């Protein structure tokens, strides 16, 4: 395997891991505090709207995780197979 390709794939893997970890931290925090509307928002949005925003954030976060993994797999496959170079011939 070409050393540059190996470095690219390792960096792509590490970037994906860090991104997944940060997404997981964010989702964990939102889940832990889903029932506690922040004081700063109590006068701005009602409880129902806050609950919907929490559900939206969790759904969007889970979709972001799936999307991130899919993107990493596609990018890795395109570069590793040489398809990207083939497209520019």
PyMOL Python script that loads the backbone (N, CA, C, O; Angstrom):
from pymol import cmd

cmd.read_pdbstr("""\
ATOM      1  N   UNK A   1       0.849  -1.175   0.000  1.00  0.00           N
ATOM      2  CA  UNK A   1       0.000   0.000   0.000  1.00  0.00           C
ATOM      3  C   UNK A   1       0.895   1.239   0.000  1.00  0.00           C
ATOM      4  O   UNK A   1       1.911   1.297   0.693  1.00  0.00           O
ATOM      5  N   UNK A   2       0.499   2.195  -0.772  1.00  0.00           N
ATOM      6  CA  UNK A   2       1.211   3.461  -0.872  1.00  0.00           C
ATOM      7  C   UNK A   2       1.198   4.157   0.499  1.00  0.00           C
ATOM      8  O   UNK A   2       0.148   4.235   1.138  1.00  0.00           O
ATOM      9  N   UNK A   3       2.355   4.662   0.954  1.00  0.00           N
ATOM     10  CA  UNK A   3       2.392   5.304   2.276  1.00  0.00           C
ATOM     11  C   UNK A   3       1.475   6.533   2.378  1.00  0.00           C
ATOM     12  O   UNK A   3       0.892   6.785   3.432  1.00  0.00           O
ATOM     13  N   UNK A   4       1.349   7.282   1.301  1.00  0.00           N
ATOM     14  CA  UNK A   4       0.478   8.460   1.334  1.00  0.00           C
ATOM     15  C   UNK A   4      -0.985   8.027   1.481  1.00  0.00           C
ATOM     16  O   UNK A   4      -1.750   8.659   2.210  1.00  0.00           O
ATOM     17  N   UNK A   5      -1.364   6.969   0.801  1.00  0.00           N
ATOM     18  CA  UNK A   5      -2.715   6.436   0.932  1.00  0.00           C
ATOM     19  C   UNK A   5      -2.956   5.955   2.359  1.00  0.00           C
ATOM     20  O   UNK A   5      -4.019   6.197   2.931  1.00  0.00           O
ATOM     21  N   UNK A   6      -1.968   5.274   2.929  1.00  0.00           N
ATOM     22  CA  UNK A   6      -2.110   4.786   4.302  1.00  0.00           C
ATOM     23  C   UNK A   6      -2.276   5.944   5.278  1.00  0.00           C
ATOM     24  O   UNK A   6      -3.122   5.886   6.170  1.00  0.00           O
ATOM     25  N   UNK A   7      -1.486   6.984   5.117  1.00  0.00           N
ATOM     26  CA  UNK A   7      -1.598   8.155   5.993  1.00  0.00           C
ATOM     27  C   UNK A   7      -2.977   8.796   5.822  1.00  0.00           C
ATOM     28  O   UNK A   7      -3.619   9.164   6.806  1.00  0.00           O
ATOM     29  N   UNK A   8      -3.426   8.927   4.584  1.00  0.00           N
ATOM     30  CA  UNK A   8      -4.750   9.507   4.340  1.00  0.00           C
ATOM     31  C   UNK A   8      -5.843   8.694   5.025  1.00  0.00           C
ATOM     32  O   UNK A   8      -6.713   9.257   5.690  1.00  0.00           O
ATOM     33  N   UNK A   9      -5.801   7.379   4.864  1.00  0.00           N
ATOM     34  CA  UNK A   9      -6.842   6.536   5.456  1.00  0.00           C
ATOM     35  C   UNK A   9      -6.795   6.580   6.980  1.00  0.00           C
ATOM     36  O   UNK A   9      -7.839   6.580   7.632  1.00  0.00           O
ATOM     37  N   UNK A  10      -5.598   6.617   7.548  1.00  0.00           N
ATOM     38  CA  UNK A  10      -5.477   6.727   9.005  1.00  0.00           C
ATOM     39  C   UNK A  10      -6.040   8.054   9.491  1.00  0.00           C
ATOM     40  O   UNK A  10      -6.774   8.097  10.478  1.00  0.00           O
ATOM     41  N   UNK A  11      -5.695   9.140   8.798  1.00  0.00           N
ATOM     42  CA  UNK A  11      -6.213  10.454   9.193  1.00  0.00           C
ATOM     43  C   UNK A  11      -7.733  10.533   9.029  1.00  0.00           C
ATOM     44  O   UNK A  11      -8.418  11.120   9.867  1.00  0.00           O
ATOM     45  N   UNK A  12      -8.251   9.952   7.970  1.00  0.00           N
ATOM     46  CA  UNK A  12      -9.697   9.925   7.758  1.00  0.00           C
ATOM     47  C   UNK A  12     -10.376   9.149   8.888  1.00  0.00           C
ATOM     48  O   UNK A  12     -11.412   9.567   9.405  1.00  0.00           O
ATOM     49  N   UNK A  13      -9.782   8.022   9.262  1.00  0.00           N
ATOM     50  CA  UNK A  13     -10.320   7.207  10.352  1.00  0.00           C
ATOM     51  C   UNK A  13     -10.294   7.981  11.669  1.00  0.00           C
ATOM     52  O   UNK A  13     -11.277   7.980  12.409  1.00  0.00           O
ATOM     53  N   UNK A  14      -9.170   8.643  11.965  1.00  0.00           N
ATOM     54  CA  UNK A  14      -9.057   9.409  13.208  1.00  0.00           C
ATOM     55  C   UNK A  14     -10.039  10.580  13.239  1.00  0.00           C
ATOM     56  O   UNK A  14     -10.655  10.851  14.270  1.00  0.00           O
ATOM     57  N   UNK A  15     -10.181  11.268  12.115  1.00  0.00           N
ATOM     58  CA  UNK A  15     -11.127  12.383  12.035  1.00  0.00           C
ATOM     59  C   UNK A  15     -12.552  11.897  12.279  1.00  0.00           C
ATOM     60  O   UNK A  15     -13.333  12.549  12.972  1.00  0.00           O
ATOM     61  N   UNK A  16     -12.877  10.752  11.705  1.00  0.00           N
ATOM     62  CA  UNK A  16     -14.212  10.195  11.881  1.00  0.00           C
ATOM     63  C   UNK A  16     -14.441   9.789  13.333  1.00  0.00           C
ATOM     64  O   UNK A  16     -15.518  10.022  13.884  1.00  0.00           O
ATOM     65  N   UNK A  17     -13.434   9.186  13.950  1.00  0.00           N
ATOM     66  CA  UNK A  17     -13.559   8.800  15.361  1.00  0.00           C
ATOM     67  C   UNK A  17     -13.770  10.011  16.255  1.00  0.00           C
ATOM     68  O   UNK A  17     -14.632   9.987  17.134  1.00  0.00           O
ATOM     69  N   UNK A  18     -13.003  11.057  16.045  1.00  0.00           N
ATOM     70  CA  UNK A  18     -13.142  12.270  16.858  1.00  0.00           C
ATOM     71  C   UNK A  18     -14.521  12.888  16.638  1.00  0.00           C
ATOM     72  O   UNK A  18     -15.171  13.316  17.592  1.00  0.00           O
ATOM     73  N   UNK A  19     -14.955  12.935  15.414  1.00  0.00           N
ATOM     74  CA  UNK A  19     -16.273  13.491  15.106  1.00  0.00           C
ATOM     75  C   UNK A  19     -17.384  12.676  15.774  1.00  0.00           C
ATOM     76  O   UNK A  19     -18.321  13.244  16.335  1.00  0.00           O
ATOM     77  N   UNK A  20     -17.279  11.351  15.713  1.00  0.00           N
ATOM     78  CA  UNK A  20     -18.275  10.494  16.355  1.00  0.00           C
ATOM     79  C   UNK A  20     -18.270  10.683  17.870  1.00  0.00           C
ATOM     80  O   UNK A  20     -19.327  10.713  18.500  1.00  0.00           O
ATOM     81  N   UNK A  21     -17.090  10.809  18.446  1.00  0.00           N
ATOM     82  CA  UNK A  21     -16.977  11.010  19.883  1.00  0.00           C
ATOM     83  C   UNK A  21     -17.630  12.334  20.301  1.00  0.00           C
ATOM     84  O   UNK A  21     -18.357  12.386  21.293  1.00  0.00           O
ATOM     85  N   UNK A  22     -17.365  13.402  19.540  1.00  0.00           N
ATOM     86  CA  UNK A  22     -17.957  14.697  19.848  1.00  0.00           C
ATOM     87  C   UNK A  22     -19.481  14.671  19.682  1.00  0.00           C
ATOM     88  O   UNK A  22     -20.207  15.251  20.489  1.00  0.00           O
ATOM     89  N   UNK A  23     -19.956  14.000  18.640  1.00  0.00           N
ATOM     90  CA  UNK A  23     -21.405  13.859  18.455  1.00  0.00           C
ATOM     91  C   UNK A  23     -22.026  13.092  19.614  1.00  0.00           C
ATOM     92  O   UNK A  23     -23.088  13.462  20.115  1.00  0.00           O
ATOM     93  N   UNK A  24     -21.353  12.017  20.040  1.00  0.00           N
ATOM     94  CA  UNK A  24     -21.847  11.219  21.163  1.00  0.00           C
ATOM     95  C   UNK A  24     -21.883  12.049  22.441  1.00  0.00           C
ATOM     96  O   UNK A  24     -22.846  11.967  23.203  1.00  0.00           O
ATOM     97  N   UNK A  25     -20.843  12.847  22.683  1.00  0.00           N
ATOM     98  CA  UNK A  25     -20.833  13.722  23.860  1.00  0.00           C
ATOM     99  C   UNK A  25     -21.996  14.710  23.821  1.00  0.00           C
ATOM    100  O   UNK A  25     -22.673  14.922  24.827  1.00  0.00           O
ATOM    101  N   UNK A  26     -22.221  15.303  22.671  1.00  0.00           N
ATOM    102  CA  UNK A  26     -23.309  16.262  22.529  1.00  0.00           C
ATOM    103  C   UNK A  26     -24.662  15.604  22.773  1.00  0.00           C
ATOM    104  O   UNK A  26     -25.492  16.139  23.507  1.00  0.00           O
ATOM    105  N   UNK A  27     -24.883  14.456  22.165  1.00  0.00           N
ATOM    106  CA  UNK A  27     -26.157  13.761  22.351  1.00  0.00           C
ATOM    107  C   UNK A  27     -26.352  13.332  23.802  1.00  0.00           C
ATOM    108  O   UNK A  27     -27.461  13.407  24.332  1.00  0.00           O
ATOM    109  N   UNK A  28     -25.278  12.886  24.439  1.00  0.00           N
ATOM    110  CA  UNK A  28     -25.365  12.493  25.849  1.00  0.00           C
ATOM    111  C   UNK A  28     -25.752  13.680  26.718  1.00  0.00           C
ATOM    112  O   UNK A  28     -26.581  13.553  27.619  1.00  0.00           O
ATOM    113  N   UNK A  29     -25.157  14.821  26.452  1.00  0.00           N
ATOM    114  CA  UNK A  29     -25.465  16.024  27.222  1.00  0.00           C
ATOM    115  C   UNK A  29     -26.922  16.446  27.013  1.00  0.00           C
ATOM    116  O   UNK A  29     -27.615  16.792  27.970  1.00  0.00           O
ATOM    117  N   UNK A  30     -27.374  16.417  25.789  1.00  0.00           N
ATOM    118  CA  UNK A  30     -28.759  16.798  25.500  1.00  0.00           C
ATOM    119  C   UNK A  30     -29.721  15.838  26.188  1.00  0.00           C
ATOM    120  O   UNK A  30     -30.718  16.276  26.762  1.00  0.00           O
ATOM    121  N   UNK A  31     -29.440  14.532  26.143  1.00  0.00           N
ATOM    122  CA  UNK A  31     -30.313  13.550  26.792  1.00  0.00           C
ATOM    123  C   UNK A  31     -30.352  13.752  28.306  1.00  0.00           C
ATOM    124  O   UNK A  31     -31.414  13.671  28.923  1.00  0.00           O
ATOM    125  N   UNK A  32     -29.170  14.018  28.906  1.00  0.00           N
ATOM    126  CA  UNK A  32     -29.104  14.213  30.348  1.00  0.00           C
ATOM    127  C   UNK A  32     -29.912  15.424  30.810  1.00  0.00           C
ATOM    128  O   UNK A  32     -30.499  15.407  31.891  1.00  0.00           O
ATOM    129  N   UNK A  33     -29.939  16.467  29.995  1.00  0.00           N
ATOM    130  CA  UNK A  33     -30.585  17.716  30.385  1.00  0.00           C
ATOM    131  C   UNK A  33     -31.879  17.986  29.610  1.00  0.00           C
ATOM    132  O   UNK A  33     -32.334  19.127  29.537  1.00  0.00           O
ATOM    133  N   UNK A  34     -32.457  16.953  29.043  1.00  0.00           N
ATOM    134  CA  UNK A  34     -33.656  17.126  28.222  1.00  0.00           C
ATOM    135  C   UNK A  34     -34.842  17.628  29.033  1.00  0.00           C
ATOM    136  O   UNK A  34     -35.691  18.343  28.500  1.00  0.00           O
ATOM    137  N   UNK A  35     -34.916  17.270  30.301  1.00  0.00           N
ATOM    138  CA  UNK A  35     -36.053  17.667  31.126  1.00  0.00           C
ATOM    139  C   UNK A  35     -35.851  19.003  31.829  1.00  0.00           C
ATOM    140  O   UNK A  35     -36.769  19.513  32.471  1.00  0.00           O
ATOM    141  N   UNK A  36     -34.661  19.568  31.712  1.00  0.00           N
ATOM    142  CA  UNK A  36     -34.341  20.810  32.415  1.00  0.00           C
ATOM    143  C   UNK A  36     -34.249  21.963  31.416  1.00  0.00           C
ATOM    144  O   UNK A  36     -33.228  22.140  30.751  1.00  0.00           O
ATOM    145  N   UNK A  37     -35.295  22.720  31.322  1.00  0.00           N
ATOM    146  CA  UNK A  37     -35.261  23.889  30.437  1.00  0.00           C
ATOM    147  C   UNK A  37     -34.371  24.942  31.089  1.00  0.00           C
ATOM    148  O   UNK A  37     -34.608  25.309  32.240  1.00  0.00           O
ATOM    149  N   UNK A  38     -33.351  25.439  30.384  1.00  0.00           N
ATOM    150  CA  UNK A  38     -32.448  26.435  30.973  1.00  0.00           C
ATOM    151  C   UNK A  38     -33.197  27.697  31.394  1.00  0.00           C
ATOM    152  O   UNK A  38     -34.171  28.102  30.759  1.00  0.00           O
ATOM    153  N   UNK A  39     -32.727  28.301  32.466  1.00  0.00           N
ATOM    154  CA  UNK A  39     -33.375  29.516  32.982  1.00  0.00           C
ATOM    155  C   UNK A  39     -33.446  30.606  31.926  1.00  0.00           C
ATOM    156  O   UNK A  39     -34.430  31.341  31.853  1.00  0.00           O
ATOM    157  N   UNK A  40     -32.412  30.714  31.113  1.00  0.00           N
ATOM    158  CA  UNK A  40     -32.369  31.762  30.092  1.00  0.00           C
ATOM    159  C   UNK A  40     -33.463  31.574  29.032  1.00  0.00           C
ATOM    160  O   UNK A  40     -33.858  32.535  28.372  1.00  0.00           O
ATOM    161  N   UNK A  41     -33.947  30.348  28.873  1.00  0.00           N
ATOM    162  CA  UNK A  41     -34.959  30.081  27.849  1.00  0.00           C
ATOM    163  C   UNK A  41     -36.381  30.017  28.392  1.00  0.00           C
ATOM    164  O   UNK A  41     -37.336  29.985  27.616  1.00  0.00           O
ATOM    165  N   UNK A  42     -36.536  29.999  29.703  1.00  0.00           N
ATOM    166  CA  UNK A  42     -37.874  29.819  30.284  1.00  0.00           C
ATOM    167  C   UNK A  42     -38.843  30.913  29.868  1.00  0.00           C
ATOM    168  O   UNK A  42     -40.035  30.650  29.705  1.00  0.00           O
ATOM    169  N   UNK A  43     -38.359  32.118  29.696  1.00  0.00           N
ATOM    170  CA  UNK A  43     -39.237  33.212  29.297  1.00  0.00           C
ATOM    171  C   UNK A  43     -39.339  33.362  27.779  1.00  0.00           C
ATOM    172  O   UNK A  43     -40.189  34.096  27.274  1.00  0.00           O
ATOM    173  N   UNK A  44     -38.472  32.665  27.064  1.00  0.00           N
ATOM    174  CA  UNK A  44     -38.412  32.821  25.608  1.00  0.00           C
ATOM    175  C   UNK A  44     -39.252  31.767  24.885  1.00  0.00           C
ATOM    176  O   UNK A  44     -39.999  32.086  23.961  1.00  0.00           O
ATOM    177  N   UNK A  45     -39.123  30.507  25.314  1.00  0.00           N
ATOM    178  CA  UNK A  45     -39.877  29.430  24.659  1.00  0.00           C
ATOM    179  C   UNK A  45     -40.638  28.624  25.705  1.00  0.00           C
ATOM    180  O   UNK A  45     -40.200  28.510  26.850  1.00  0.00           O
ATOM    181  N   UNK A  46     -41.757  28.079  25.314  1.00  0.00           N
ATOM    182  CA  UNK A  46     -42.540  27.281  26.248  1.00  0.00           C
ATOM    183  C   UNK A  46     -41.987  25.857  26.322  1.00  0.00           C
ATOM    184  O   UNK A  46     -41.113  25.478  25.541  1.00  0.00           O
ATOM    185  N   UNK A  47     -42.506  25.079  27.267  1.00  0.00           N
ATOM    186  CA  UNK A  47     -42.001  23.724  27.505  1.00  0.00           C
ATOM    187  C   UNK A  47     -42.201  22.819  26.290  1.00  0.00           C
ATOM    188  O   UNK A  47     -41.337  22.000  25.978  1.00  0.00           O
ATOM    189  N   UNK A  48     -43.324  22.962  25.612  1.00  0.00           N
ATOM    190  CA  UNK A  48     -43.604  22.124  24.438  1.00  0.00           C
ATOM    191  C   UNK A  48     -42.606  22.391  23.310  1.00  0.00           C
ATOM    192  O   UNK A  48     -42.116  21.458  22.673  1.00  0.00           O
ATOM    193  N   UNK A  49     -42.316  23.641  23.072  1.00  0.00           N
ATOM    194  CA  UNK A  49     -41.351  23.999  22.027  1.00  0.00           C
ATOM    195  C   UNK A  49     -39.959  23.513  22.396  1.00  0.00           C
ATOM    196  O   UNK A  49     -39.215  23.036  21.539  1.00  0.00           O
ATOM    197  N   UNK A  50     -39.608  23.633  23.667  1.00  0.00           N
ATOM    198  CA  UNK A  50     -38.302  23.153  24.117  1.00  0.00           C
ATOM    199  C   UNK A  50     -38.201  21.636  23.933  1.00  0.00           C
ATOM    200  O   UNK A  50     -37.171  21.128  23.489  1.00  0.00           O
ATOM    201  N   UNK A  51     -39.265  20.923  24.273  1.00  0.00           N
ATOM    202  CA  UNK A  51     -39.275  19.467  24.103  1.00  0.00           C
ATOM    203  C   UNK A  51     -39.108  19.080  22.632  1.00  0.00           C
ATOM    204  O   UNK A  51     -38.376  18.144  22.307  1.00  0.00           O
ATOM    205  N   UNK A  52     -39.793  19.808  21.750  1.00  0.00           N
ATOM    206  CA  UNK A  52     -39.643  19.537  20.314  1.00  0.00           C
ATOM    207  C   UNK A  52     -38.225  19.824  19.853  1.00  0.00           C
ATOM    208  O   UNK A  52     -37.684  19.090  19.026  1.00  0.00           O
ATOM    209  N   UNK A  53     -37.612  20.884  20.376  1.00  0.00           N
ATOM    210  CA  UNK A  53     -36.241  21.206  19.965  1.00  0.00           C
ATOM    211  C   UNK A  53     -35.261  20.141  20.447  1.00  0.00           C
ATOM    212  O   UNK A  53     -34.289  19.837  19.756  1.00  0.00           O
ATOM    213  N   UNK A  54     -35.508  19.573  21.623  1.00  0.00           N
ATOM    214  CA  UNK A  54     -34.652  18.489  22.120  1.00  0.00           C
ATOM    215  C   UNK A  54     -34.801  17.267  21.220  1.00  0.00           C
ATOM    216  O   UNK A  54     -33.801  16.658  20.838  1.00  0.00           O
ATOM    217  N   UNK A  55     -36.026  16.905  20.879  1.00  0.00           N
ATOM    218  CA  UNK A  55     -36.247  15.755  19.989  1.00  0.00           C
ATOM    219  C   UNK A  55     -35.580  15.980  18.630  1.00  0.00           C
ATOM    220  O   UNK A  55     -34.967  15.070  18.070  1.00  0.00           O
ATOM    221  N   UNK A  56     -35.706  17.197  18.111  1.00  0.00           N
ATOM    222  CA  UNK A  56     -35.081  17.532  16.831  1.00  0.00           C
ATOM    223  C   UNK A  56     -33.563  17.404  16.925  1.00  0.00           C
ATOM    224  O   UNK A  56     -32.927  16.843  16.034  1.00  0.00           O
ATOM    225  N   UNK A  57     -32.987  17.926  18.005  1.00  0.00           N
ATOM    226  CA  UNK A  57     -31.534  17.863  18.184  1.00  0.00           C
ATOM    227  C   UNK A  57     -31.056  16.416  18.258  1.00  0.00           C
ATOM    228  O   UNK A  57     -30.036  16.067  17.662  1.00  0.00           O
ATOM    229  N   UNK A  58     -31.786  15.576  18.982  1.00  0.00           N
ATOM    230  CA  UNK A  58     -31.394  14.164  19.096  1.00  0.00           C
ATOM    231  C   UNK A  58     -31.516  13.448  17.752  1.00  0.00           C
ATOM    232  O   UNK A  58     -30.632  12.680  17.371  1.00  0.00           O
ATOM    233  N   UNK A  59     -32.602  13.698  17.042  1.00  0.00           N
ATOM    234  CA  UNK A  59     -32.790  13.064  15.735  1.00  0.00           C
ATOM    235  C   UNK A  59     -31.727  13.524  14.746  1.00  0.00           C
ATOM    236  O   UNK A  59     -31.134  12.717  14.030  1.00  0.00           O
ATOM    237  N   UNK A  60     -31.499  14.828  14.718  1.00  0.00           N
ATOM    238  CA  UNK A  60     -30.484  15.370  13.814  1.00  0.00           C
ATOM    239  C   UNK A  60     -29.097  14.847  14.167  1.00  0.00           C
ATOM    240  O   UNK A  60     -28.295  14.570  13.275  1.00  0.00           O
ATOM    241  N   UNK A  61     -28.811  14.712  15.439  1.00  0.00           N
ATOM    242  CA  UNK A  61     -27.514  14.189  15.872  1.00  0.00           C
ATOM    243  C   UNK A  61     -27.314  12.743  15.461  1.00  0.00           C
ATOM    244  O   UNK A  61     -26.239  12.370  14.990  1.00  0.00           O
ATOM    245  N   UNK A  62     -28.347  11.925  15.638  1.00  0.00           N
ATOM    246  CA  UNK A  62     -28.234  10.509  15.224  1.00  0.00           C
ATOM    247  C   UNK A  62     -28.061  10.402  13.712  1.00  0.00           C
ATOM    248  O   UNK A  62     -27.266   9.597  13.228  1.00  0.00           O
ATOM    249  N   UNK A  63     -28.807  11.215  12.973  1.00  0.00           N
ATOM    250  CA  UNK A  63     -28.649  11.216  11.519  1.00  0.00           C
ATOM    251  C   UNK A  63     -27.249  11.693  11.139  1.00  0.00           C
ATOM    252  O   UNK A  63     -26.652  11.165  10.201  1.00  0.00           O
ATOM    253  N   UNK A  64     -26.725  12.675  11.849  1.00  0.00           N
ATOM    254  CA  UNK A  64     -25.375  13.167  11.583  1.00  0.00           C
ATOM    255  C   UNK A  64     -24.321  12.097  11.787  1.00  0.00           C
ATOM    256  O   UNK A  64     -23.341  12.037  11.045  1.00  0.00           O
ATOM    257  N   UNK A  65     -24.515  11.254  12.786  1.00  0.00           N
ATOM    258  CA  UNK A  65     -23.576  10.154  13.030  1.00  0.00           C
ATOM    259  C   UNK A  65     -23.604   9.173  11.862  1.00  0.00           C
ATOM    260  O   UNK A  65     -22.556   8.781  11.348  1.00  0.00           O
ATOM    261  N   UNK A  66     -24.792   8.784  11.450  1.00  0.00           N
ATOM    262  CA  UNK A  66     -24.924   7.859  10.312  1.00  0.00           C
ATOM    263  C   UNK A  66     -24.326   8.485   9.060  1.00  0.00           C
ATOM    264  O   UNK A  66     -23.603   7.822   8.316  1.00  0.00           O
ATOM    265  N   UNK A  67     -24.621   9.748   8.829  1.00  0.00           N
ATOM    266  CA  UNK A  67     -24.112  10.455   7.660  1.00  0.00           C
ATOM    267  C   UNK A  67     -22.586  10.548   7.692  1.00  0.00           C
ATOM    268  O   UNK A  67     -21.933  10.368   6.664  1.00  0.00           O
ATOM    269  N   UNK A  68     -22.023  10.825   8.853  1.00  0.00           N
ATOM    270  CA  UNK A  68     -20.571  10.927   8.977  1.00  0.00           C
ATOM    271  C   UNK A  68     -19.863   9.615   8.684  1.00  0.00           C
ATOM    272  O   UNK A  68     -18.834   9.592   8.009  1.00  0.00           O
ATOM    273  N   UNK A  69     -20.419   8.525   9.194  1.00  0.00           N
ATOM    274  CA  UNK A  69     -19.822   7.205   8.929  1.00  0.00           C
ATOM    275  C   UNK A  69     -19.937   6.866   7.451  1.00  0.00           C
ATOM    276  O   UNK A  69     -18.981   6.386   6.842  1.00  0.00           O
ATOM    277  N   UNK A  70     -21.104   7.114   6.876  1.00  0.00           N
ATOM    278  CA  UNK A  70     -21.304   6.830   5.453  1.00  0.00           C
ATOM    279  C   UNK A  70     -20.336   7.649   4.596  1.00  0.00           C
ATOM    280  O   UNK A  70     -19.712   7.114   3.680  1.00  0.00           O
ATOM    281  N   UNK A  71     -20.209   8.950   4.895  1.00  0.00           N
ATOM    282  CA  UNK A  71     -19.279   9.800   4.145  1.00  0.00           C
ATOM    283  C   UNK A  71     -17.846   9.291   4.245  1.00  0.00           C
ATOM    284  O   UNK A  71     -17.127   9.247   3.246  1.00  0.00           O
ATOM    285  N   UNK A  72     -17.434   8.909   5.440  1.00  0.00           N
ATOM    286  CA  UNK A  72     -16.064   8.416   5.628  1.00  0.00           C
ATOM    287  C   UNK A  72     -15.841   7.135   4.831  1.00  0.00           C
ATOM    288  O   UNK A  72     -14.791   6.960   4.214  1.00  0.00           O
ATOM    289  N   UNK A  73     -16.819   6.247   4.844  1.00  0.00           N
ATOM    290  CA  UNK A  73     -16.682   5.001   4.074  1.00  0.00           C
ATOM    291  C   UNK A  73     -16.601   5.282   2.572  1.00  0.00           C
ATOM    292  O   UNK A  73     -15.778   4.694   1.870  1.00  0.00           O
ATOM    293  N   UNK A  74     -17.449   6.172   2.089  1.00  0.00           N
ATOM    294  CA  UNK A  74     -17.431   6.500   0.661  1.00  0.00           C
ATOM    295  C   UNK A  74     -16.116   7.179   0.279  1.00  0.00           C
ATOM    296  O   UNK A  74     -15.491   6.804  -0.713  1.00  0.00           O
ATOM    297  N   UNK A  75     -15.694   8.171   1.058  1.00  0.00           N
ATOM    298  CA  UNK A  75     -14.434   8.856   0.745  1.00  0.00           C
ATOM    299  C   UNK A  75     -13.259   7.894   0.765  1.00  0.00           C
ATOM    300  O   UNK A  75     -12.414   7.912  -0.130  1.00  0.00           O
ATOM    301  N   UNK A  76     -13.211   7.052   1.793  1.00  0.00           N
ATOM    302  CA  UNK A  76     -12.131   6.078   1.882  1.00  0.00           C
ATOM    303  C   UNK A  76     -12.132   5.115   0.709  1.00  0.00           C
ATOM    304  O   UNK A  76     -11.079   4.810   0.150  1.00  0.00           O
ATOM    305  N   UNK A  77     -13.305   4.638   0.337  1.00  0.00           N
ATOM    306  CA  UNK A  77     -13.408   3.692  -0.774  1.00  0.00           C
ATOM    307  C   UNK A  77     -13.017   4.343  -2.097  1.00  0.00           C
ATOM    308  O   UNK A  77     -12.315   3.732  -2.902  1.00  0.00           O
ATOM    309  N   UNK A  78     -13.461   5.567  -2.328  1.00  0.00           N
ATOM    310  CA  UNK A  78     -13.148   6.257  -3.588  1.00  0.00           C
ATOM    311  C   UNK A  78     -11.641   6.482  -3.708  1.00  0.00           C
ATOM    312  O   UNK A  78     -11.062   6.267  -4.773  1.00  0.00           O
ATOM    313  N   UNK A  79     -11.015   6.908  -2.633  1.00  0.00           N
ATOM    314  CA  UNK A  79      -9.572   7.172  -2.689  1.00  0.00           C
ATOM    315  C   UNK A  79      -8.787   5.865  -2.740  1.00  0.00           C
ATOM    316  O   UNK A  79      -7.840   5.748  -3.518  1.00  0.00           O
ATOM    317  N   UNK A  80      -9.162   4.881  -1.925  1.00  0.00           N
ATOM    318  CA  UNK A  80      -8.408   3.627  -1.855  1.00  0.00           C
ATOM    319  C   UNK A  80      -8.492   2.819  -3.145  1.00  0.00           C
ATOM    320  O   UNK A  80      -7.538   2.125  -3.496  1.00  0.00           O
ATOM    321  N   UNK A  81      -9.614   2.895  -3.857  1.00  0.00           N
ATOM    322  CA  UNK A  81      -9.761   2.105  -5.077  1.00  0.00           C
ATOM    323  C   UNK A  81      -9.171   2.787  -6.287  1.00  0.00           C
ATOM    324  O   UNK A  81      -9.046   2.170  -7.345  1.00  0.00           O
ATOM    325  N   UNK A  82      -8.804   4.054  -6.152  1.00  0.00           N
ATOM    326  CA  UNK A  82      -8.252   4.783  -7.292  1.00  0.00           C
ATOM    327  C   UNK A  82      -9.318   5.344  -8.206  1.00  0.00           C
ATOM    328  O   UNK A  82      -9.008   5.837  -9.290  1.00  0.00           O
ATOM    329  N   UNK A  83     -10.559   5.278  -7.790  1.00  0.00           N
ATOM    330  CA  UNK A  83     -11.660   5.787  -8.593  1.00  0.00           C
ATOM    331  C   UNK A  83     -11.529   7.286  -8.831  1.00  0.00           C
ATOM    332  O   UNK A  83     -11.903   7.789  -9.890  1.00  0.00           O
ATOM    333  N   UNK A  84     -11.003   7.988  -7.852  1.00  0.00           N
ATOM    334  CA  UNK A  84     -10.845   9.444  -7.993  1.00  0.00           C
ATOM    335  C   UNK A  84      -9.834   9.757  -9.106  1.00  0.00           C
ATOM    336  O   UNK A  84     -10.070  10.644  -9.926  1.00  0.00           O
ATOM    337  N   UNK A  85      -8.735   9.046  -9.133  1.00  0.00           N
ATOM    338  CA  UNK A  85      -7.753   9.238 -10.191  1.00  0.00           C
ATOM    339  C   UNK A  85      -8.279   8.838 -11.551  1.00  0.00           C
ATOM    340  O   UNK A  85      -7.969   9.472 -12.559  1.00  0.00           O
ATOM    341  N   UNK A  86      -9.073   7.787 -11.577  1.00  0.00           N
ATOM    342  CA  UNK A  86      -9.661   7.324 -12.832  1.00  0.00           C
ATOM    343  C   UNK A  86     -10.614   8.369 -13.409  1.00  0.00           C
ATOM    344  O   UNK A  86     -10.705   8.527 -14.626  1.00  0.00           O
ATOM    345  N   UNK A  87     -11.320   9.080 -12.534  1.00  0.00           N
ATOM    346  CA  UNK A  87     -12.285  10.085 -12.997  1.00  0.00           C
ATOM    347  C   UNK A  87     -11.622  11.255 -13.686  1.00  0.00           C
ATOM    348  O   UNK A  87     -12.260  11.929 -14.495  1.00  0.00           O
ATOM    349  N   UNK A  88     -10.350  11.519 -13.391  1.00  0.00           N
ATOM    350  CA  UNK A  88      -9.661  12.659 -13.967  1.00  0.00           C
ATOM    351  C   UNK A  88      -8.718  12.291 -15.103  1.00  0.00           C
ATOM    352  O   UNK A  88      -7.894  13.114 -15.502  1.00  0.00           O
ATOM    353  N   UNK A  89      -8.815  11.094 -15.627  1.00  0.00           N
ATOM    354  CA  UNK A  89      -7.980  10.690 -16.760  1.00  0.00           C
ATOM    355  C   UNK A  89      -8.530  11.168 -18.052  1.00  0.00           C
ATOM    356  O   UNK A  89      -7.945  10.913 -19.105  1.00  0.00           O
TER     357      UNK A  89
END
""", "prot")
cmd.dss("prot")
cmd.show_as("cartoon", "prot")
cmd.util.cbc("prot")
cmd.orient("prot")
